[in-house]
Amino acid sequence: MGMDEPLPPTIQNILDQESLRWIFVGGKGGVGKTTNSCSLAVQLAQVREKVLLISTDPAHNLSDAFCQKFTKVPMLVNGFDNLYAMEIDPNSSMQEMMDSNAGDDSGMQSGLQELAFAIPGVDEAMGFAEVMKLVKSLDYSTVVFDTAPTGHTLRFLSFPSVLDKALGKLSDLGGRFGPMISQMSSMMGVAGANQEDMFEKLNSMRSIIQEVNAQFQDPELTTFICVCISEFLSLYETERMIQDLAGFNIDTHNIIVNQLLYPKKASNCDQCLVRSKMQAKYLNQINDLYEDFHVIKLPLLTQEVRGVDAIKTFSKMLVEPYTPPSNV
């Protein structure tokens, strides 16, 4: 391929990169992230042994997209034998984690809870750690994250370092004040409050987070796909997101430009023509700005993409570039 030739406008590069373990799909609200993450997962399922699609958006659109109810436990998507989906809310995972890990040691549970909630943002991060523990234990070939709108996405990606710092502080406190906490617990009549167990648990969670953090920063294992529309605000947000991803050392080299208009030549729809002209202007900017990216261009459809068959059909446009009808 010549130096000036653009990269292929498909996600074939992702399907071919068999080492990829984690793929994030993100962008502004309303640009079609869920449709594209479902479509990507469908394409991946054809070339991978076992694929998991996770929604981390509290709005949870996977169930709507596939017309099938998903929960916080991975479930097979109807019509597939190797594509699973689950919907999690990082905001609400902390309390559930506490409840599920309560066991007999109520002293340890309340101690862990008090310490954890004392650090801002650690509740979401702990939920994240719990999800990653589950995902790692289930051994999927590739995991696709359908993320919340941009701001939330980037916060989700910063959880590993947030939790790493928080757990580091807690472990230090444990080393320094562990004996005193144990003494106080027994004085207050909290039976069996085993501080060593508590800090061991925190440290094991930190090691999961450190491992995941290292994997997220490895371009062989992780990539981020930006979804946008050809408008100023979306382009601005995409550029900001790409800069932020670089700050997290997270690879990104694919942009999906969705909802493009291709009015027919004889069209007398002023809105379509004006909008198409505006989109062409920003599309040129995208091509100039991101010449070392795969830029996938998708049309605005006349119907919603819902249900397995519709998603399968739509997903083909990710690997075979869409060609507008000849009368356009």
C-alpha positions in Angstrom: 0.0 0.0 0.0 1.4 3.4 -1.0 2.1 6.1 1.6 -0.8 8.3 0.6 -3.4 5.5 0.2 -6.0 5.6 3.0 -6.2 2.6 5.3 -9.0 0.1 4.4 -12.4 1.6 5.6 -13.4 -1.6 7.5 -12.9 -3.3 10.9 -11.2 -6.2 9.2 -8.0 -5.2 11.0 -9.7 -6.0 14.3 -11.0 -9.3 13.2 -7.5 -10.3 11.9 -5.8 -9.2 15.1 -6.4 -12.5 17.1 -4.4 -11.3 20.1 -7.1 -8.6 21.0 -8.8 -9.5 24.3 -10.5 -6.2 25.2 -12.3 -3.9 22.7 -14.1 -0.8 23.9 -16.7 1.0 21.7 -17.5 4.6 22.8 -18.5 8.1 21.7 -21.1 10.7 22.3 -24.7 9.8 23.3 -27.0 9.0 20.3 -24.3 8.2 17.7 -25.0 4.5 17.5 -22.5 2.9 19.9 -24.8 0.0 20.9 -25.7 -0.9 17.3 -22.0 -0.9 16.3 -20.8 -2.8 19.4 -23.5 -5.5 18.8 -22.5 -5.6 15.1 -18.8 -5.9 16.0 -19.5 -8.7 18.5 -21.5 -10.5 15.8 -18.6 -10.3 13.3 -16.1 -11.3 16.0 -18.3 -14.4 16.9 -17.7 -15.7 13.3 -13.9 -15.7 13.8 -13.4 -16.3 17.6 -14.2 -19.2 19.8 -16.1 -17.3 22.6 -17.1 -13.6 22.6 -18.7 -11.6 25.5 -20.5 -8.3 24.9 -20.8 -6.2 28.1 -22.8 -3.0 28.4 -21.5 -0.6 31.1 -24.1 2.0 30.2 -26.7 2.3 33.0 -29.3 2.8 30.2 -28.6 -0.8 29.0 -29.6 -0.9 25.4 -28.3 -4.4 24.6 -31.6 -5.9 25.6 -33.4 -3.5 23.3 -31.0 -4.1 20.4 -31.2 -7.9 20.5 -34.8 -7.9 21.7 -33.7 -10.3 24.5 -33.5 -9.6 28.2 -29.9 -9.6 29.6 -28.8 -9.4 33.2 -25.6 -9.0 35.2 -24.8 -12.7 34.4 -23.5 -13.6 30.9 -26.2 -15.1 28.7 -26.1 -16.6 25.3 -27.5 -14.4 22.6 -30.4 -16.1 20.7 -29.2 -17.7 17.5 -25.6 -18.0 18.6 -23.6 -20.7 20.4 -20.5 -18.6 21.2 -21.8 -15.0 21.7 -22.7 -14.0 25.2 -24.0 -10.7 26.6 -24.4 -9.1 30.0 -25.4 -5.7 31.4 -23.8 -4.2 34.4 -24.0 -0.9 36.3 -20.6 -0.1 37.8 -22.4 2.4 40.1 -24.5 -0.3 41.9 -22.0 -3.1 42.0 -20.3 -2.2 45.3 -23.2 -2.9 47.7 -23.9 -6.2 45.9 -20.3 -7.2 46.2 -20.4 -6.5 49.9 -23.5 -8.5 50.4 -22.3 -11.4 48.4 -19.0 -11.5 50.2 -20.4 -11.0 53.7 -20.0 -14.7 54.8 -19.7 -15.2 58.5 -17.2 -12.4 59.2 -19.5 -9.4 59.7 -16.7 -7.5 61.3 -14.5 -7.8 58.2 -17.5 -6.9 56.0 -18.3 -3.7 57.9 -14.7 -2.7 58.2 -14.1 -3.2 54.4 -17.3 -1.3 53.7 -16.4 1.7 55.9 -12.9 1.9 54.4 -14.0 1.5 50.8 -16.7 4.1 50.9 -14.3 6.6 52.5 -12.5 7.0 49.2 -14.2 9.0 46.4 -15.0 6.9 43.3 -13.8 3.6 44.9 -17.4 2.2 44.9 -17.6 2.2 41.1 -14.0 1.0 40.8 -14.7 -1.9 43.2 -17.7 -2.9 41.0 -15.4 -2.8 38.0 -12.9 -5.1 39.8 -15.6 -7.5 40.6 -16.8 -7.6 36.9 -13.2 -8.1 35.7 -12.7 -10.9 38.2 -15.9 -12.6 36.8 -14.9 -12.0 33.2 -11.4 -13.4 33.7 -12.7 -16.5 35.3 -15.0 -17.3 32.4 -12.1 -17.3 29.8 -13.6 -15.5 26.8 -11.5 -15.1 23.6 -12.6 -11.4 23.2 -14.6 -9.0 25.4 -16.4 -6.1 23.7 -17.5 -3.2 26.0 -20.5 -1.1 24.9 -19.7 1.9 27.0 -21.7 4.8 28.4 -21.4 8.2 26.7 -17.9 9.7 26.5 -17.4 11.2 30.0 -18.5 8.0 31.8 -16.4 5.9 29.4 -13.2 7.6 30.3 -14.0 7.4 34.0 -14.5 3.7 33.6 -11.1 3.4 32.0 -9.4 5.3 34.8 -10.8 2.9 37.5 -7.8 0.6 37.5 -5.4 3.4 38.5 -8.0 4.9 41.0 -8.5 1.6 42.7 -4.8 0.8 42.6 -4.0 4.1 44.5 -6.9 3.6 46.9 -6.0 0.0 47.8 -2.3 1.0 48.1 -3.4 3.6 50.7 -5.6 1.1 52.5 -2.9 -1.5 52.6 -0.4 1.0 54.1 -3.0 1.9 56.7 -3.5 -1.8 57.4 0.2 -2.3 58.0 0.4 0.7 60.3 -2.9 0.5 62.2 -3.9 -3.2 61.7 -3.0 -4.2 65.3 -4.8 -1.2 66.7 -7.9 -1.8 64.6 -8.0 -5.4 65.7 -7.7 -4.3 69.4 -10.5 -1.7 69.0 -12.7 -4.3 67.2 -12.4 -6.7 70.2 -12.9 -3.9 72.7 -16.1 -3.0 70.8 -17.2 -6.6 70.9 -17.0 -7.3 67.2 -16.3 -11.0 67.3 -13.9 -12.5 64.7 -13.0 -9.3 62.9 -10.0 -10.6 61.0 -8.1 -7.6 59.7 -5.5 -9.7 58.0 -8.2 -11.3 55.8 -9.6 -7.9 55.0 -6.3 -6.5 53.7 -5.5 -9.8 52.0 -8.8 -9.4 50.1 -8.0 -5.8 49.2 -4.6 -6.8 48.0 -5.9 -9.6 45.8 -8.3 -7.1 44.3 -5.5 -4.7 43.6 -3.5 -7.4 41.8 -6.5 -8.0 39.5 -6.7 -4.3 38.8 -2.9 -4.0 38.1 -3.1 -6.9 35.7 -6.1 -5.5 33.9 -4.5 -2.1 33.8 -1.3 -3.5 32.1 -3.5 -5.4 29.6 -5.5 -2.2 28.8 -2.3 -0.4 28.0 -1.1 -3.2 25.6 -2.1 -2.5 22.0 -1.7 -6.2 21.3 -4.5 -6.9 23.8 -6.7 -3.8 23.9 -8.1 -1.2 21.4 -10.8 1.4 21.5 -13.2 2.1 18.6 -14.6 5.6 18.4 -18.1 6.0 17.0 -19.2 9.5 15.9 -21.4 11.3 13.4 -20.2 13.9 10.9 -21.0 17.0 12.9 -18.9 19.6 14.7 -19.7 18.6 18.3 -19.3 14.9 17.7 -16.0 15.5 15.9 -14.8 17.7 18.7 -15.7 15.1 21.3 -14.0 12.4 19.3 -10.8 14.3 19.1 -10.9 15.0 22.9 -11.6 11.3 23.5 -8.6 10.3 21.3 -6.4 12.7 23.3 -7.6 11.3 26.6 -7.1 7.7 25.4 -3.5 8.6 24.6 -3.2 9.8 28.2 -4.4 6.4 29.4 -2.0 4.7 26.9 -4.9 3.0 25.3 -4.6 2.2 21.6 -7.2 3.5 19.1 -7.0 3.3 15.3 -10.6 2.8 14.1 -13.3 5.5 13.8 -16.8 4.6 12.8 -18.7 7.6 11.2 -22.3 6.8 11.5 -25.6 8.1 10.1 -24.3 9.6 6.8 -26.8 10.9 4.4 -26.6 10.1 0.6 -29.5 12.0 -1.0 -30.6 11.0 -4.5 -29.5 13.3 -7.3 -33.0 14.3 -8.1 -33.9 14.9 -4.5 -35.6 18.2 -3.7 -35.4 17.7 0.0 -33.6 20.9 1.2 -32.8 19.5 4.6 -31.2 16.3 3.2 -29.1 18.3 0.7 -27.9 20.9 3.2 -27.2 18.2 5.9 -25.3 16.1 3.4 -23.2 19.0 2.4 -22.4 19.8 6.0 -21.5 16.1 6.7 -19.2 16.1 3.6 -17.3 19.1 5.1 -16.7 17.3 8.5 -16.0 14.0 6.7 -13.1 15.7 4.9 -11.8 17.0 8.2 -12.0 13.5 9.7 -10.1 12.1 6.7 -7.4 14.7 7.1 -7.1 14.5 10.9 -7.1 10.7 11.0 -5.2 9.5 8.0 -3.5 6.8 10.1 -6.9 5.5 11.2 -9.4 3.0 9.6 -12.4 5.3 9.0 -15.6 3.2 8.5 -18.5 5.1 6.9 -22.0 4.0 7.6 -25.3 5.3 6.1 -28.3 6.7 8.0 -31.0 4.0 7.7 -34.7 4.4 7.3 -35.4 1.9 10.0 -34.1 1.0 13.5 -31.6 -1.8 13.7 -33.3 -4.2 16.2 -33.2 -8.0 16.5 -30.5 -10.5 15.6 -31.2 -10.6 11.9 -31.2 -6.8 11.5 -27.9 -6.6 13.5 -26.3 -9.4 11.3 -27.3 -7.5 8.2 -26.0 -4.2 9.5 -22.7 -5.8 10.7 -21.8 -6.7 7.2 -21.2 -3.0 6.5 -18.4 -3.0 9.0 -16.4 -5.4 6.8 -17.7 -4.6 3.3 -17.6 -0.8 2.7 -21.1 0.7 2.1 -21.6 1.9 -1.5 -24.3 4.4 -2.0 -26.8 3.6 -4.8 -25.7 4.8 -8.3 -28.4 7.4 -8.6 -27.0 9.3 -5.6 
